[in-house]
Amino acid sequence: MLKEIYSRKYLQFGLGLGFGFLFGFLLQKGRVCYYDVILGQLLLEDFTVLKVMLTATVTGMIGVYAMRSAGWVTLHKKAGSIGTSIPGPLIFGIGFATLGYCPGTAVGAVGHGALDALIGGVLGIMIGAGLYAALYPKLKQRVLNVGSFGDKTLIDILPVRNPWVVIVPVAILIVAFLVVLEMVGF
Amino acid sequence: MKEILSDASWSPYLVGIGIGIVSWLAFLFSNHPLGVSTAFAKTAGMIEKRFRGPQVAEKPYYRENKPAVDWEWMLVLGLLLGALTAAWLSGTIRWEWVPPMWAAKFGTNAALRLGVAVFGGICVGFGARWGCGCTSGHGISGTLQLVLSSWLAVICFFVGGVATAFLLYRAI
């Protein structure tokens, strides 16, 4: 039944629109679409962004792995390499702090009228993505495959059979980190 | 209910749980993780195609990432509508060129703010595509699957971001 749903193009467009609506609604209500909140996080003064991300990670992890154990979903993992997963994200970080939004929150910020998010964010990110497409063949040849380590998960590299032996401790660690954050006053 | 919908500031934990549940739904009903930055690359490709002709789609990057409207593109459109609706319900929609924190440090000159924002946006777009994902694709969807490349990418987002933010706000 699910395969049938996946194959219906316009139904999927509608679902994408609906899931995006919920995602954007939540990002806006969580105030993470505000420049001040994101910079507050990067200056380590306001931990709203990390609280949202880590809570979403724990919730998502438990549900997605439970559905995977039941055979309902497949994972969608991205392969990485030293030449991909370090320089690109560091450049992203420089942009994250100077723009003050990430791609999703820039789009969300347009929703409350932030014009720097519209021009710097939506337009700038498209220009950056277009530039990357132009340089892609050269980077692919020289940099991207350096130190390739594939799409392994934390579960794959540990000597365990049962994924929950990893998932449960990771969930506990993240929740403990959030509790400590609250206790020290963030 | 009405008060909750008009409240402009929900608990970050509630919001995080909500986003986690949206990602369950996306995996289950669409066989897709949440992700945003690919849609920007595809839109860039669609615009370039409009101006420079169909051969743009033959570029190696666009052969691997077809410049067309797809599920993720609809997700980003929905994200805009959802964020707009949330801000409208809480009465927080305001046209603003310069955010308050920027204004307090660097003044209210909109051209300066926009110049830096465009530079930042270019870095975000370039870096997100180089790293194969952003704070959604790696930061939520990748980390929740415990993928190592995503955890490494997220750490680098924050290393680059924190260092740059301190340079901007503490060193100048």
HADDOCK unambig.tbl for C-alpha pairs under 7 A between the chains (distance, minus, plus):
assign (segid A and resid 2 and name CA) (segid B and resid 29 and name CA) 6.73 0.50 0.50
assign (segid A and resid 6 and name CA) (segid B and resid 30 and name CA) 5.72 0.50 0.50
assign (segid A and resid 6 and name CA) (segid B and resid 31 and name CA) 6.91 0.50 0.50
assign (segid A and resid 12 and name CA) (segid B and resid 30 and name CA) 6.42 0.50 0.50
assign (segid A and resid 12 and name CA) (segid B and resid 71 and name CA) 6.43 0.50 0.50
assign (segid A and resid 13 and name CA) (segid B and resid 71 and name CA) 5.30 0.50 0.50
assign (segid A and resid 13 and name CA) (segid B and resid 74 and name CA) 5.95 0.50 0.50
assign (segid A and resid 16 and name CA) (segid B and resid 71 and name CA) 5.34 0.50 0.50
assign (segid A and resid 16 and name CA) (segid B and resid 72 and name CA) 6.60 0.50 0.50
assign (segid A and resid 16 and name CA) (segid B and resid 74 and name CA) 5.31 0.50 0.50
assign (segid A and resid 16 and name CA) (segid B and resid 75 and name CA) 4.54 0.50 0.50
assign (segid A and resid 17 and name CA) (segid B and resid 74 and name CA) 4.84 0.50 0.50
assign (segid A and resid 17 and name CA) (segid B and resid 75 and name CA) 4.80 0.50 0.50
assign (segid A and resid 17 and name CA) (segid B and resid 77 and name CA) 6.50 0.50 0.50
assign (segid A and resid 17 and name CA) (segid B and resid 78 and name CA) 4.35 0.50 0.50
assign (segid A and resid 18 and name CA) (segid B and resid 78 and name CA) 6.15 0.50 0.50
assign (segid A and resid 19 and name CA) (segid B and resid 22 and name CA) 6.35 0.50 0.50
assign (segid A and resid 19 and name CA) (segid B and resid 26 and name CA) 6.95 0.50 0.50
assign (segid A and resid 19 and name CA) (segid B and resid 75 and name CA) 6.42 0.50 0.50
assign (segid A and resid 20 and name CA) (segid B and resid 75 and name CA) 4.15 0.50 0.50
assign (segid A and resid 20 and name CA) (segid B and resid 76 and name CA) 5.92 0.50 0.50
assign (segid A and resid 20 and name CA) (segid B and resid 77 and name CA) 6.98 0.50 0.50
assign (segid A and resid 20 and name CA) (segid B and resid 78 and name CA) 4.21 0.50 0.50
assign (segid A and resid 20 and name CA) (segid B and resid 79 and name CA) 4.25 0.50 0.50
assign (segid A and resid 21 and name CA) (segid B and resid 78 and name CA) 4.19 0.50 0.50
assign (segid A and resid 21 and name CA) (segid B and resid 79 and name CA) 4.66 0.50 0.50
assign (segid A and resid 21 and name CA) (segid B and resid 81 and name CA) 5.92 0.50 0.50
assign (segid A and resid 21 and name CA) (segid B and resid 82 and name CA) 3.96 0.50 0.50
assign (segid A and resid 22 and name CA) (segid B and resid 82 and name CA) 6.00 0.50 0.50
assign (segid A and resid 23 and name CA) (segid B and resid 19 and name CA) 6.11 0.50 0.50
assign (segid A and resid 23 and name CA) (segid B and resid 22 and name CA) 6.92 0.50 0.50
assign (segid A and resid 23 and name CA) (segid B and resid 79 and name CA) 5.93 0.50 0.50
assign (segid A and resid 24 and name CA) (segid B and resid 79 and name CA) 4.00 0.50 0.50
assign (segid A and resid 24 and name CA) (segid B and resid 80 and name CA) 6.21 0.50 0.50
assign (segid A and resid 24 and name CA) (segid B and resid 82 and name CA) 4.63 0.50 0.50
assign (segid A and resid 24 and name CA) (segid B and resid 83 and name CA) 4.43 0.50 0.50
assign (segid A and resid 25 and name CA) (segid B and resid 82 and name CA) 4.31 0.50 0.50
assign (segid A and resid 25 and name CA) (segid B and resid 83 and name CA) 4.49 0.50 0.50
assign (segid A and resid 25 and name CA) (segid B and resid 85 and name CA) 6.89 0.50 0.50
assign (segid A and resid 25 and name CA) (segid B and resid 86 and name CA) 5.18 0.50 0.50
assign (segid A and resid 26 and name CA) (segid B and resid 15 and name CA) 5.58 0.50 0.50
assign (segid A and resid 26 and name CA) (segid B and resid 19 and name CA) 6.98 0.50 0.50
assign (segid A and resid 27 and name CA) (segid B and resid 83 and name CA) 6.96 0.50 0.50
assign (segid A and resid 28 and name CA) (segid B and resid 83 and name CA) 5.17 0.50 0.50
assign (segid A and resid 28 and name CA) (segid B and resid 86 and name CA) 6.19 0.50 0.50
assign (segid A and resid 28 and name CA) (segid B and resid 87 and name CA) 6.70 0.50 0.50
assign (segid A and resid 29 and name CA) (segid B and resid 8 and name CA) 5.63 0.50 0.50
assign (segid A and resid 29 and name CA) (segid B and resid 9 and name CA) 5.30 0.50 0.50
assign (segid A and resid 29 and name CA) (segid B and resid 10 and name CA) 5.43 0.50 0.50
assign (segid A and resid 29 and name CA) (segid B and resid 86 and name CA) 6.39 0.50 0.50
assign (segid A and resid 30 and name CA) (segid B and resid 9 and name CA) 5.74 0.50 0.50
assign (segid A and resid 30 and name CA) (segid B and resid 10 and name CA) 5.19 0.50 0.50
assign (segid A and resid 30 and name CA) (segid B and resid 11 and name CA) 6.54 0.50 0.50
assign (segid A and resid 30 and name CA) (segid B and resid 12 and name CA) 5.53 0.50 0.50
assign (segid A and resid 30 and name CA) (segid B and resid 15 and name CA) 5.82 0.50 0.50
assign (segid A and resid 31 and name CA) (segid B and resid 9 and name CA) 6.16 0.50 0.50
assign (segid A and resid 35 and name CA) (segid B and resid 99 and name CA) 6.43 0.50 0.50
assign (segid A and resid 36 and name CA) (segid B and resid 99 and name CA) 6.96 0.50 0.50
assign (segid A and resid 36 and name CA) (segid B and resid 101 and name CA) 5.72 0.50 0.50
assign (segid A and resid 39 and name CA) (segid B and resid 165 and name CA) 6.89 0.50 0.50
assign (segid A and resid 42 and name CA) (segid B and resid 161 and name CA) 6.04 0.50 0.50
assign (segid A and resid 42 and name CA) (segid B and resid 162 and name CA) 4.57 0.50 0.50
assign (segid A and resid 42 and name CA) (segid B and resid 165 and name CA) 5.96 0.50 0.50
assign (segid A and resid 43 and name CA) (segid B and resid 162 and name CA) 6.13 0.50 0.50
assign (segid A and resid 43 and name CA) (segid B and resid 165 and name CA) 6.06 0.50 0.50
assign (segid A and resid 43 and name CA) (segid B and resid 166 and name CA) 6.20 0.50 0.50
assign (segid A and resid 48 and name CA) (segid B and resid 12 and name CA) 6.10 0.50 0.50
assign (segid A and resid 51 and name CA) (segid B and resid 12 and name CA) 5.93 0.50 0.50
assign (segid A and resid 51 and name CA) (segid B and resid 13 and name CA) 6.42 0.50 0.50
assign (segid A and resid 52 and name CA) (segid B and resid 12 and name CA) 5.02 0.50 0.50
assign (segid A and resid 52 and name CA) (segid B and resid 13 and name CA) 5.92 0.50 0.50
assign (segid A and resid 52 and name CA) (segid B and resid 15 and name CA) 6.26 0.50 0.50
assign (segid A and resid 52 and name CA) (segid B and resid 16 and name CA) 4.32 0.50 0.50
assign (segid A and resid 53 and name CA) (segid B and resid 16 and name CA) 6.22 0.50 0.50
assign (segid A and resid 53 and name CA) (segid B and resid 139 and name CA) 6.98 0.50 0.50
assign (segid A and resid 53 and name CA) (segid B and resid 140 and name CA) 6.27 0.50 0.50
assign (segid A and resid 55 and name CA) (segid B and resid 13 and name CA) 5.91 0.50 0.50
assign (segid A and resid 55 and name CA) (segid B and resid 16 and name CA) 4.65 0.50 0.50
assign (segid A and resid 55 and name CA) (segid B and resid 17 and name CA) 5.86 0.50 0.50
assign (segid A and resid 56 and name CA) (segid B and resid 16 and name CA) 4.14 0.50 0.50
assign (segid A and resid 56 and name CA) (segid B and resid 17 and name CA) 5.26 0.50 0.50
assign (segid A and resid 56 and name CA) (segid B and resid 19 and name CA) 5.51 0.50 0.50
assign (segid A and resid 56 and name CA) (segid B and resid 20 and name CA) 4.25 0.50 0.50
assign (segid A and resid 56 and name CA) (segid B and resid 140 and name CA) 6.61 0.50 0.50
assign (segid A and resid 57 and name CA) (segid B and resid 20 and name CA) 6.44 0.50 0.50
assign (segid A and resid 57 and name CA) (segid B and resid 140 and name CA) 5.58 0.50 0.50
assign (segid A and resid 57 and name CA) (segid B and resid 143 and name CA) 6.24 0.50 0.50
assign (segid A and resid 57 and name CA) (segid B and resid 144 and name CA) 4.57 0.50 0.50
assign (segid A and resid 58 and name CA) (segid B and resid 144 and name CA) 6.56 0.50 0.50
assign (segid A and resid 59 and name CA) (segid B and resid 17 and name CA) 5.71 0.50 0.50
assign (segid A and resid 59 and name CA) (segid B and resid 20 and name CA) 4.93 0.50 0.50
assign (segid A and resid 59 and name CA) (segid B and resid 21 and name CA) 6.92 0.50 0.50
assign (segid A and resid 60 and name CA) (segid B and resid 20 and name CA) 4.13 0.50 0.50
assign (segid A and resid 60 and name CA) (segid B and resid 21 and name CA) 6.29 0.50 0.50
assign (segid A and resid 60 and name CA) (segid B and resid 23 and name CA) 6.20 0.50 0.50
assign (segid A and resid 60 and name CA) (segid B and resid 24 and name CA) 6.22 0.50 0.50
assign (segid A and resid 60 and name CA) (segid B and resid 144 and name CA) 5.68 0.50 0.50
assign (segid A and resid 61 and name CA) (segid B and resid 144 and name CA) 4.34 0.50 0.50
assign (segid A and resid 61 and name CA) (segid B and resid 145 and name CA) 5.94 0.50 0.50
assign (segid A and resid 63 and name CA) (segid B and resid 24 and name CA) 6.18 0.50 0.50
assign (segid A and resid 64 and name CA) (segid B and resid 24 and name CA) 5.79 0.50 0.50
assign (segid A and resid 72 and name CA) (segid B and resid 28 and name CA) 6.83 0.50 0.50
assign (segid A and resid 73 and name CA) (segid B and resid 27 and name CA) 6.32 0.50 0.50
assign (segid A and resid 73 and name CA) (segid B and resid 28 and name CA) 5.79 0.50 0.50
assign (segid A and resid 73 and name CA) (segid B and resid 31 and name CA) 6.97 0.50 0.50
assign (segid A and resid 76 and name CA) (segid B and resid 33 and name CA) 6.84 0.50 0.50
assign (segid A and resid 77 and name CA) (segid B and resid 142 and name CA) 6.66 0.50 0.50
assign (segid A and resid 77 and name CA) (segid B and resid 147 and name CA) 6.37 0.50 0.50
assign (segid A and resid 78 and name CA) (segid B and resid 149 and name CA) 6.90 0.50 0.50
assign (segid A and resid 79 and name CA) (segid B and resid 149 and name CA) 6.38 0.50 0.50
assign (segid A and resid 80 and name CA) (segid B and resid 149 and name CA) 4.73 0.50 0.50
assign (segid A and resid 84 and name CA) (segid B and resid 130 and name CA) 6.17 0.50 0.50
assign (segid A and resid 84 and name CA) (segid B and resid 131 and name CA) 5.11 0.50 0.50
assign (segid A and resid 85 and name CA) (segid B and resid 131 and name CA) 5.11 0.50 0.50
assign (segid A and resid 85 and name CA) (segid B and resid 149 and name CA) 6.15 0.50 0.50
assign (segid A and resid 85 and name CA) (segid B and resid 152 and name CA) 6.44 0.50 0.50
assign (segid A and resid 85 and name CA) (segid B and resid 153 and name CA) 5.15 0.50 0.50
assign (segid A and resid 86 and name CA) (segid B and resid 153 and name CA) 6.24 0.50 0.50
assign (segid A and resid 86 and name CA) (segid B and resid 156 and name CA) 6.16 0.50 0.50
assign (segid A and resid 88 and name CA) (segid B and resid 127 and name CA) 4.21 0.50 0.50
assign (segid A and resid 88 and name CA) (segid B and resid 128 and name CA) 6.38 0.50 0.50
assign (segid A and resid 88 and name CA) (segid B and resid 130 and name CA) 4.65 0.50 0.50
assign (segid A and resid 88 and name CA) (segid B and resid 131 and name CA) 4.40 0.50 0.50
assign (segid A and resid 89 and name CA) (segid B and resid 127 and name CA) 5.54 0.50 0.50
assign (segid A and resid 89 and name CA) (segid B and resid 128 and name CA) 6.47 0.50 0.50
assign (segid A and resid 89 and name CA) (segid B and resid 131 and name CA) 5.43 0.50 0.50
assign (segid A and resid 89 and name CA) (segid B and resid 153 and name CA) 5.47 0.50 0.50
assign (segid A and resid 89 and name CA) (segid B and resid 156 and name CA) 5.34 0.50 0.50
assign (segid A and resid 89 and name CA) (segid B and resid 157 and name CA) 5.02 0.50 0.50
assign (segid A and resid 90 and name CA) (segid B and resid 156 and name CA) 5.17 0.50 0.50
assign (segid A and resid 90 and name CA) (segid B and resid 157 and name CA) 5.55 0.50 0.50
assign (segid A and resid 90 and name CA) (segid B and resid 160 and name CA) 4.79 0.50 0.50
assign (segid A and resid 91 and name CA) (segid B and resid 123 and name CA) 5.80 0.50 0.50
assign (segid A and resid 91 and name CA) (segid B and resid 124 and name CA) 6.94 0.50 0.50
assign (segid A and resid 91 and name CA) (segid B and resid 127 and name CA) 4.99 0.50 0.50
assign (segid A and resid 91 and name CA) (segid B and resid 160 and name CA) 6.87 0.50 0.50
assign (segid A and resid 92 and name CA) (segid B and resid 123 and name CA) 5.61 0.50 0.50
assign (segid A and resid 92 and name CA) (segid B and resid 124 and name CA) 4.40 0.50 0.50
assign (segid A and resid 92 and name CA) (segid B and resid 127 and name CA) 4.31 0.50 0.50
assign (segid A and resid 92 and name CA) (segid B and resid 128 and name CA) 5.85 0.50 0.50
assign (segid A and resid 92 and name CA) (segid B and resid 157 and name CA) 6.01 0.50 0.50
assign (segid A and resid 93 and name CA) (segid B and resid 156 and name CA) 6.95 0.50 0.50
assign (segid A and resid 93 and name CA) (segid B and resid 157 and name CA) 4.29 0.50 0.50
assign (segid A and resid 93 and name CA) (segid B and resid 158 and name CA) 6.03 0.50 0.50
assign (segid A and resid 93 and name CA) (segid B and resid 159 and name CA) 6.88 0.50 0.50
assign (segid A and resid 93 and name CA) (segid B and resid 160 and name CA) 4.08 0.50 0.50
assign (segid A and resid 93 and name CA) (segid B and resid 161 and name CA) 4.01 0.50 0.50
assign (segid A and resid 94 and name CA) (segid B and resid 120 and name CA) 6.95 0.50 0.50
assign (segid A and resid 94 and name CA) (segid B and resid 123 and name CA) 6.79 0.50 0.50
assign (segid A and resid 94 and name CA) (segid B and resid 160 and name CA) 5.24 0.50 0.50
assign (segid A and resid 94 and name CA) (segid B and resid 161 and name CA) 5.27 0.50 0.50
assign (segid A and resid 94 and name CA) (segid B and resid 164 and name CA) 5.65 0.50 0.50
assign (segid A and resid 95 and name CA) (segid B and resid 120 and name CA) 3.84 0.50 0.50
assign (segid A and resid 95 and name CA) (segid B and resid 121 and name CA) 5.94 0.50 0.50
assign (segid A and resid 95 and name CA) (segid B and resid 123 and name CA) 4.65 0.50 0.50
assign (segid A and resid 95 and name CA) (segid B and resid 124 and name CA) 4.71 0.50 0.50
assign (segid A and resid 96 and name CA) (segid B and resid 120 and name CA) 6.59 0.50 0.50
assign (segid A and resid 96 and name CA) (segid B and resid 124 and name CA) 6.21 0.50 0.50
assign (segid A and resid 96 and name CA) (segid B and resid 161 and name CA) 5.72 0.50 0.50
assign (segid A and resid 97 and name CA) (segid B and resid 161 and name CA) 5.00 0.50 0.50
assign (segid A and resid 97 and name CA) (segid B and resid 164 and name CA) 5.94 0.50 0.50
assign (segid A and resid 97 and name CA) (segid B and resid 165 and name CA) 5.29 0.50 0.50
assign (segid A and resid 98 and name CA) (segid B and resid 116 and name CA) 6.20 0.50 0.50
assign (segid A and resid 98 and name CA) (segid B and resid 117 and name CA) 6.03 0.50 0.50
assign (segid A and resid 98 and name CA) (segid B and resid 120 and name CA) 4.79 0.50 0.50
assign (segid A and resid 99 and name CA) (segid B and resid 116 and name CA) 6.74 0.50 0.50
assign (segid A and resid 99 and name CA) (segid B and resid 117 and name CA) 4.25 0.50 0.50
assign (segid A and resid 99 and name CA) (segid B and resid 118 and name CA) 6.98 0.50 0.50
assign (segid A and resid 99 and name CA) (segid B and resid 120 and name CA) 4.26 0.50 0.50
assign (segid A and resid 99 and name CA) (segid B and resid 121 and name CA) 5.65 0.50 0.50
assign (segid A and resid 102 and name CA) (segid B and resid 124 and name CA) 6.97 0.50 0.50
assign (segid A and resid 102 and name CA) (segid B and resid 135 and name CA) 6.69 0.50 0.50
assign (segid A and resid 103 and name CA) (segid B and resid 36 and name CA) 6.37 0.50 0.50
assign (segid A and resid 103 and name CA) (segid B and resid 37 and name CA) 5.98 0.50 0.50
assign (segid A and resid 104 and name CA) (segid B and resid 36 and name CA) 5.81 0.50 0.50
assign (segid A and resid 107 and name CA) (segid B and resid 80 and name CA) 5.64 0.50 0.50
assign (segid A and resid 108 and name CA) (segid B and resid 79 and name CA) 6.45 0.50 0.50
assign (segid A and resid 108 and name CA) (segid B and resid 80 and name CA) 5.38 0.50 0.50
assign (segid A and resid 108 and name CA) (segid B and resid 83 and name CA) 5.03 0.50 0.50
assign (segid A and resid 111 and name CA) (segid B and resid 80 and name CA) 5.93 0.50 0.50
assign (segid A and resid 111 and name CA) (segid B and resid 83 and name CA) 5.17 0.50 0.50
assign (segid A and resid 111 and name CA) (segid B and resid 84 and name CA) 3.90 0.50 0.50
assign (segid A and resid 111 and name CA) (segid B and resid 87 and name CA) 6.71 0.50 0.50
assign (segid A and resid 112 and name CA) (segid B and resid 84 and name CA) 6.06 0.50 0.50
assign (segid A and resid 112 and name CA) (segid B and resid 87 and name CA) 5.54 0.50 0.50
assign (segid A and resid 112 and name CA) (segid B and resid 92 and name CA) 6.32 0.50 0.50
assign (segid A and resid 112 and name CA) (segid B and resid 93 and name CA) 4.28 0.50 0.50
assign (segid A and resid 112 and name CA) (segid B and resid 94 and name CA) 6.07 0.50 0.50
assign (segid A and resid 113 and name CA) (segid B and resid 93 and name CA) 5.62 0.50 0.50
assign (segid A and resid 113 and name CA) (segid B and resid 94 and name CA) 5.05 0.50 0.50
assign (segid A and resid 113 and name CA) (segid B and resid 95 and name CA) 4.40 0.50 0.50
assign (segid A and resid 113 and name CA) (segid B and resid 96 and name CA) 6.09 0.50 0.50
assign (segid A and resid 114 and name CA) (segid B and resid 95 and name CA) 5.95 0.50 0.50
assign (segid A and resid 114 and name CA) (segid B and resid 96 and name CA) 5.06 0.50 0.50
assign (segid A and resid 114 and name CA) (segid B and resid 97 and name CA) 6.38 0.50 0.50
assign (segid A and resid 115 and name CA) (segid B and resid 95 and name CA) 6.67 0.50 0.50
assign (segid A and resid 115 and name CA) (segid B and resid 96 and name CA) 5.76 0.50 0.50
assign (segid A and resid 115 and name CA) (segid B and resid 97 and name CA) 5.09 0.50 0.50
assign (segid A and resid 116 and name CA) (segid B and resid 97 and name CA) 5.61 0.50 0.50
assign (segid A and resid 116 and name CA) (segid B and resid 98 and name CA) 6.84 0.50 0.50
assign (segid A and resid 116 and name CA) (segid B and resid 114 and name CA) 5.82 0.50 0.50
assign (segid A and resid 116 and name CA) (segid B and resid 117 and name CA) 6.33 0.50 0.50
assign (segid A and resid 119 and name CA) (segid B and resid 118 and name CA) 6.75 0.50 0.50
assign (segid A and resid 120 and name CA) (segid B and resid 114 and name CA) 6.13 0.50 0.50
assign (segid A and resid 120 and name CA) (segid B and resid 117 and name CA) 4.38 0.50 0.50
assign (segid A and resid 120 and name CA) (segid B and resid 118 and name CA) 3.78 0.50 0.50
assign (segid A and resid 120 and name CA) (segid B and resid 120 and name CA) 6.98 0.50 0.50
assign (segid A and resid 120 and name CA) (segid B and resid 121 and name CA) 5.22 0.50 0.50
assign (segid A and resid 121 and name CA) (segid B and resid 117 and name CA) 6.88 0.50 0.50
assign (segid A and resid 121 and name CA) (segid B and resid 118 and name CA) 6.77 0.50 0.50
assign (segid A and resid 121 and name CA) (segid B and resid 121 and name CA) 4.92 0.50 0.50
assign (segid A and resid 124 and name CA) (segid B and resid 118 and name CA) 4.90 0.50 0.50
assign (segid A and resid 124 and name CA) (segid B and resid 121 and name CA) 4.16 0.50 0.50
assign (segid A and resid 124 and name CA) (segid B and resid 122 and name CA) 4.68 0.50 0.50
assign (segid A and resid 125 and name CA) (segid B and resid 40 and name CA) 6.79 0.50 0.50
assign (segid A and resid 125 and name CA) (segid B and resid 121 and name CA) 4.52 0.50 0.50
assign (segid A and resid 125 and name CA) (segid B and resid 122 and name CA) 4.98 0.50 0.50
assign (segid A and resid 125 and name CA) (segid B and resid 124 and name CA) 5.90 0.50 0.50
assign (segid A and resid 125 and name CA) (segid B and resid 125 and name CA) 4.02 0.50 0.50
assign (segid A and resid 126 and name CA) (segid B and resid 40 and name CA) 5.25 0.50 0.50
assign (segid A and resid 126 and name CA) (segid B and resid 41 and name CA) 6.19 0.50 0.50
assign (segid A and resid 126 and name CA) (segid B and resid 44 and name CA) 5.25 0.50 0.50
assign (segid A and resid 126 and name CA) (segid B and resid 125 and name CA) 6.22 0.50 0.50
assign (segid A and resid 127 and name CA) (segid B and resid 44 and name CA) 6.84 0.50 0.50
assign (segid A and resid 127 and name CA) (segid B and resid 122 and name CA) 5.89 0.50 0.50
assign (segid A and resid 128 and name CA) (segid B and resid 121 and name CA) 6.90 0.50 0.50
assign (segid A and resid 128 and name CA) (segid B and resid 122 and name CA) 3.94 0.50 0.50
assign (segid A and resid 128 and name CA) (segid B and resid 123 and name CA) 6.17 0.50 0.50
assign (segid A and resid 128 and name CA) (segid B and resid 124 and name CA) 6.95 0.50 0.50
assign (segid A and resid 128 and name CA) (segid B and resid 125 and name CA) 4.29 0.50 0.50
assign (segid A and resid 128 and name CA) (segid B and resid 126 and name CA) 4.33 0.50 0.50
assign (segid A and resid 129 and name CA) (segid B and resid 40 and name CA) 6.64 0.50 0.50
assign (segid A and resid 129 and name CA) (segid B and resid 41 and name CA) 4.91 0.50 0.50
assign (segid A and resid 129 and name CA) (segid B and resid 44 and name CA) 6.77 0.50 0.50
assign (segid A and resid 129 and name CA) (segid B and resid 125 and name CA) 4.57 0.50 0.50
assign (segid A and resid 129 and name CA) (segid B and resid 126 and name CA) 4.94 0.50 0.50
assign (segid A and resid 129 and name CA) (segid B and resid 129 and name CA) 6.22 0.50 0.50
assign (segid A and resid 130 and name CA) (segid B and resid 41 and name CA) 6.18 0.50 0.50
assign (segid A and resid 130 and name CA) (segid B and resid 44 and name CA) 5.39 0.50 0.50
assign (segid A and resid 130 and name CA) (segid B and resid 45 and name CA) 6.69 0.50 0.50
assign (segid A and resid 131 and name CA) (segid B and resid 126 and name CA) 6.76 0.50 0.50
assign (segid A and resid 132 and name CA) (segid B and resid 126 and name CA) 5.31 0.50 0.50
assign (segid A and resid 132 and name CA) (segid B and resid 129 and name CA) 6.72 0.50 0.50
assign (segid A and resid 133 and name CA) (segid B and resid 61 and name CA) 5.32 0.50 0.50
assign (segid A and resid 136 and name CA) (segid B and resid 61 and name CA) 6.29 0.50 0.50
assign (segid A and resid 137 and name CA) (segid B and resid 60 and name CA) 6.71 0.50 0.50
assign (segid A and resid 151 and name CA) (segid B and resid 147 and name CA) 6.59 0.50 0.50
assign (segid A and resid 151 and name CA) (segid B and resid 149 and name CA) 6.86 0.50 0.50
assign (segid A and resid 152 and name CA) (segid B and resid 147 and name CA) 6.05 0.50 0.50
assign (segid A and resid 152 and name CA) (segid B and resid 148 and name CA) 6.13 0.50 0.50
assign (segid A and resid 153 and name CA) (segid B and resid 146 and name CA) 5.23 0.50 0.50
assign (segid A and resid 153 and name CA) (segid B and resid 147 and name CA) 4.13 0.50 0.50
assign (segid A and resid 153 and name CA) (segid B and resid 148 and name CA) 5.26 0.50 0.50
assign (segid A and resid 154 and name CA) (segid B and resid 146 and name CA) 5.63 0.50 0.50
assign (segid A and resid 154 and name CA) (segid B and resid 147 and name CA) 6.38 0.50 0.50
assign (segid A and resid 154 and name CA) (segid B and resid 148 and name CA) 6.18 0.50 0.50
